[in-house]
Amino acid sequence: MAEAPRLRTAMGEAMRRLARADATRAELESALAEKFPPEEIGAALDQLAARGWLSDARVIARDTERAAAHRHQGRLRLAERLVRRGLETEDALAAAQALDHETEEAKATRLLHAKGFGPHEWGKAASFLARRGFDEEAIRSALAAVFPAYEG
């Protein structure tokens, strides 16, 4: 005898997605919007947040921790990624500014050493770091550390 197809609910779909990877509320709302009515999505996400299974603060903390430890990118790139994930711009910028500035400068300096720019290519190096999301202060510090002729 054939089994009846299992009906999916917004809560079940949200839980399945959270089991695979942490997500922001905005990401889940967007993913569920095509399949479920807004009121069902809102109720499901409110329940998940109340249980502690859905937390934008946890997503911010994890992305910030990863950016500090593993990524070859600066604070501005972290803020951009958090905004793309649906977080408020102010929250994203605050999280990015929480990264240690000395670590940021050291990361930028390491990147320039690894990239192997020539002795007079500090303009290219500055552009490279800016594209990676490093702020002006970190770029100037890294350029001064790597290029003896730099007078920025």
Phi, psi and omega in degrees: 000133183284141179276145177290143179298141181283130178279136179265145175243162178299319180297313181297318179294318179297318179296320178298317180294319179291332177292330180278320183197147175298143181218157175276164177301317181297320179297317179292318178302316180295317182292327184269347188300327183282339187255337188226155178289150183304322181292325177291320178297311181302316180296317181296315182291326176297318179295317179296320178294319179297328179277352180086010181273341179237116184212113175296326180298322179293321178297316178300313182298316181292316179295322179293318179297317178296318180297320181291323187268323194238330189275146176263051183223158182268182183300319183295325177292322176299312180301318179298316180296319180294322178294319177298331179280002174099010180273157179296144182303317181298318179294319180295315179294321178297318179295318180294321180291342179287343178295142181296127184293322179296321177296320179298315179295319179295320179297316179297318180296315178300319179298318180294319177298317182292326182286333175072046177292149177292168187296341181241017182262036183291334176294315176297320181296318179297317178297319179302312181293322179297319178295333178277357175092019177276144180279169186300320181295317179294322179296313180299317180297315181294319179297318179296325181285328187263326185247105181300331182275354182289132181235037187301000000 
